[in-house]
């Protein structure tokens, strides 16, 4: 049970409460999947993955990663869905990019879930992300520092993907873009939904003085110097 601060939805808006959120620690989940449930990813597949990413494609994140060719890739995935007609629930899942189960539903494992309306700014998710960050760091070293035992039979793991739709990435990165503000709509350019200048409206397809961002420029623009991404990204 993880203590988190959430918005109170049963009273007037603008108030919060502390609750205990049911959550599976990723390191314990991974340990169970490999030691008990029978999940197995051949090391030859893992070696091939890193050879492609580091040596053939020379992808910057992989080249700079401290992970070894023995580290099994892990993905953290977030998405929301509507249940019981009008309740939107956000789920955070764990998966292995190199694991191909017979059924997709057998390749995603729920870590925790909560009503999206209960998110108290960035504080709720950051409390969850802080624990999620601590857990994969133990998987990276293959050792449970809380129980002082080896994890997953000595296998090593590293997070290689943060997956989800745009809203999930906006929540993770704490981006400023919003359809409500009608600006900063695109992650590649500075188009707007409302503007006195018709040339930078999102539906304009004419050639003009469009400014196209690279990824670093976009992140810097969205964070604006005062916003901080979640703990998963920072750590």
C-alpha positions as CSV (number, residue, x, y, z in Angstrom):
1,X,0.0,0.0,0.0
2,X,1.5,3.3,-1.1
3,X,0.6,6.6,0.7
4,X,-0.4,9.2,-1.9
5,X,-2.3,12.5,-1.9
6,X,-5.4,12.6,-4.1
7,X,-8.1,15.1,-4.9
8,X,-11.3,14.7,-3.0
9,X,-14.1,14.1,-5.5
10,X,-17.0,13.7,-3.0
11,X,-16.8,17.3,-1.8
12,X,-16.1,20.8,-3.3
13,X,-13.1,21.0,-5.6
14,X,-9.8,22.3,-4.3
15,X,-9.5,19.9,-1.4
16,X,-7.3,16.8,-1.0
17,X,-6.8,13.8,1.2
18,X,-4.1,11.2,1.9
19,X,-5.0,7.6,1.0
20,X,-3.3,4.3,0.6
21,X,-3.1,3.1,-3.0
22,X,-2.8,-0.7,-3.7
23,X,0.4,-1.1,-5.8
24,X,2.6,-4.0,-7.0
25,X,6.3,-3.2,-6.8
26,X,7.8,-3.8,-10.3
27,X,10.9,-5.6,-8.9
28,X,8.7,-8.1,-7.0
29,X,6.4,-8.5,-10.1
30,X,9.4,-9.2,-12.4
31,X,10.9,-11.6,-9.9
32,X,7.7,-13.5,-9.8
33,X,7.2,-13.6,-13.6
34,X,10.7,-15.0,-14.2
35,X,11.1,-17.2,-11.2
36,X,7.5,-18.6,-10.8
37,X,5.3,-17.8,-13.8
38,X,7.7,-19.1,-16.4
39,X,8.4,-16.0,-18.5
40,X,11.7,-16.5,-20.3
41,X,13.5,-14.2,-22.8
42,X,16.6,-15.9,-24.3
43,X,19.8,-14.0,-23.7
44,X,20.6,-14.3,-27.5
45,X,17.5,-12.2,-28.2
46,X,18.7,-9.6,-25.6
47,X,22.2,-9.5,-27.1
48,X,20.7,-9.0,-30.6
49,X,18.5,-6.1,-29.3
50,X,21.5,-4.2,-27.9
51,X,23.7,-5.0,-30.9
52,X,21.1,-3.4,-33.2
53,X,20.4,-0.4,-31.0
54,X,24.0,0.4,-30.1
55,X,26.1,-0.8,-32.9
56,X,24.0,-0.9,-36.1
57,X,21.4,1.9,-35.5
58,X,23.7,3.8,-33.2
59,X,20.6,5.2,-31.4
60,X,21.8,7.9,-29.0
61,X,19.8,6.7,-26.0
62,X,21.2,3.2,-26.4
63,X,24.8,4.3,-27.0
64,X,24.7,6.5,-23.8
65,X,22.9,3.9,-21.7
66,X,24.9,2.4,-18.8
67,X,23.1,-1.0,-19.5
68,X,25.1,-4.0,-20.5
69,X,24.2,-6.4,-23.3
70,X,22.8,-8.6,-20.5
71,X,20.1,-6.1,-19.4
72,X,16.6,-7.2,-20.4
73,X,14.5,-4.2,-21.7
74,X,11.5,-3.2,-19.7
75,X,8.7,-0.8,-20.7
76,X,6.4,1.3,-18.5
77,X,3.1,1.9,-20.1
78,X,0.2,4.1,-19.0
79,X,-3.3,4.5,-20.4
80,X,-6.8,5.5,-19.2
81,X,-10.2,4.0,-20.0
82,X,-13.7,4.6,-19.0
83,X,-15.4,2.1,-16.8
84,X,-19.0,1.9,-15.4
85,X,-20.2,4.4,-17.9
86,X,-18.4,7.6,-16.7
87,X,-15.5,6.8,-14.4
88,X,-12.1,7.3,-16.1
89,X,-9.4,5.1,-14.6
90,X,-5.7,5.5,-15.3
91,X,-3.6,2.3,-15.3
92,X,0.2,1.9,-15.1
93,X,1.5,-1.3,-16.6
94,X,4.8,-3.1,-17.0
95,X,5.8,-5.1,-20.1
96,X,8.9,-6.6,-21.8
97,X,9.4,-5.3,-25.4
98,X,11.2,-8.6,-26.3
99,X,8.5,-10.9,-24.8
100,X,5.9,-12.2,-27.3
101,X,3.0,-13.9,-25.5
102,X,0.3,-15.8,-27.4
103,X,-2.2,-13.2,-26.2
104,X,-1.5,-9.5,-25.8
105,X,-3.3,-9.4,-22.5
106,X,-0.8,-11.9,-21.2
107,X,2.1,-9.5,-21.9
108,X,0.9,-6.5,-19.9
109,X,1.0,-6.5,-16.1
110,X,-0.9,-3.9,-14.1
111,X,1.2,-2.2,-11.4
112,X,-1.5,0.2,-10.1
113,X,-4.7,2.0,-11.1
114,X,-6.6,5.0,-9.8
115,X,-9.4,7.3,-11.0
116,X,-8.0,10.1,-13.2
117,X,-10.3,12.7,-11.5
118,X,-8.4,12.0,-8.3
119,X,-5.1,13.2,-9.6
120,X,-3.9,16.1,-7.4
121,X,-1.8,18.0,-9.8
122,X,1.5,16.3,-10.4
123,X,1.8,15.3,-6.7
124,X,-0.2,12.1,-7.0
125,X,1.7,10.6,-9.9
126,X,5.0,11.7,-8.6
127,X,4.5,9.7,-5.4
128,X,3.7,6.7,-7.6
129,X,6.6,7.4,-9.9
130,X,9.0,7.7,-7.0
131,X,8.3,4.1,-6.0
132,X,8.3,2.9,-9.6
133,X,11.8,4.5,-10.1
134,X,13.2,3.0,-6.9
135,X,12.0,-0.5,-8.0
136,X,13.6,-0.7,-11.5
137,X,16.8,0.7,-10.1
138,X,17.0,-2.5,-8.0
139,X,16.2,-4.6,-11.1
140,X,19.1,-2.8,-12.9
141,X,21.5,-4.2,-10.3
142,X,19.7,-7.5,-9.8
143,X,19.5,-7.1,-6.1
144,X,16.6,-6.4,-3.7
145,X,18.1,-4.0,-1.1
146,X,15.0,-4.1,1.1
147,X,15.1,-7.9,1.5
148,X,18.8,-8.4,0.7
149,X,18.2,-11.1,-1.8
150,X,18.9,-11.6,-5.5
151,X,16.2,-10.8,-8.0
152,X,14.9,-12.9,-10.9
153,X,17.6,-15.5,-10.6
154,X,20.4,-13.0,-11.2
155,X,18.9,-11.5,-14.4
156,X,19.4,-7.8,-15.0
157,X,16.8,-5.3,-16.4
158,X,16.7,-1.8,-17.6
159,X,13.8,0.5,-18.6
160,X,14.0,1.3,-22.3
161,X,10.6,2.6,-23.1
162,X,8.0,4.9,-21.6
163,X,4.9,4.1,-23.6
164,X,1.4,5.6,-23.8
165,X,-0.8,8.1,-25.6
166,X,-0.2,11.9,-25.7
167,X,-2.1,12.5,-22.4
168,X,0.1,10.0,-20.6
169,X,3.3,11.6,-21.9
170,X,1.9,15.0,-21.0
171,X,1.3,13.8,-17.4
172,X,4.7,12.2,-17.2
173,X,6.6,15.1,-18.5
174,X,4.4,17.8,-17.0
175,X,4.1,19.5,-20.4
176,X,2.4,22.8,-20.7
177,X,0.6,22.1,-24.0
178,X,-3.2,21.9,-23.8
179,X,-6.2,22.1,-26.1
180,X,-7.8,24.2,-23.4
181,X,-5.2,26.9,-23.9
182,X,-5.3,26.4,-27.6
183,X,-1.6,26.7,-28.1
184,X,1.5,24.5,-28.2
185,X,-0.6,21.8,-29.9
186,X,2.1,20.0,-31.8
187,X,5.4,18.3,-30.7
188,X,7.1,19.2,-34.0
189,X,6.1,22.8,-34.7
190,X,4.6,26.0,-33.1
191,X,1.2,25.8,-34.6
192,X,-1.8,27.1,-32.7
193,X,-5.6,26.6,-32.6
194,X,-6.3,30.3,-32.0
195,X,-4.2,33.1,-33.3
196,X,-4.4,36.5,-34.8
197,X,-1.9,35.3,-37.3
198,X,-3.6,32.9,-39.7
199,X,-0.3,31.6,-41.0
200,X,0.4,29.6,-37.8
201,X,-3.0,28.0,-37.3
202,X,-2.9,24.2,-37.2
203,X,-5.1,23.8,-40.3
204,X,-2.9,26.0,-42.6
205,X,-1.1,23.8,-45.2
206,X,0.6,26.7,-47.0
207,X,4.3,26.8,-47.2
208,X,5.5,29.5,-44.8
209,X,7.8,30.4,-41.9
210,X,6.9,27.4,-39.8
211,X,9.3,26.7,-37.0
212,X,9.9,23.0,-36.6
213,X,11.2,21.8,-33.3
214,X,13.7,19.1,-32.7
215,X,13.0,16.9,-29.7
216,X,15.3,18.8,-27.3
217,X,13.8,22.2,-28.3
218,X,10.3,20.9,-27.8
219,X,11.0,19.6,-24.3
220,X,12.7,22.8,-23.3
221,X,9.8,24.9,-24.7
222,X,7.2,22.7,-22.9
223,X,8.9,22.7,-19.5
224,X,9.6,26.4,-19.7
225,X,12.4,26.4,-17.1
226,X,10.1,26.0,-14.1
227,X,8.3,22.7,-14.8
228,X,9.8,19.4,-13.7
229,X,9.2,16.0,-15.3
230,X,8.2,13.1,-13.2
231,X,10.6,11.0,-11.1
232,X,10.7,8.2,-13.7
233,X,12.3,10.6,-16.3
234,X,14.5,12.4,-13.8
235,X,15.9,9.2,-12.4
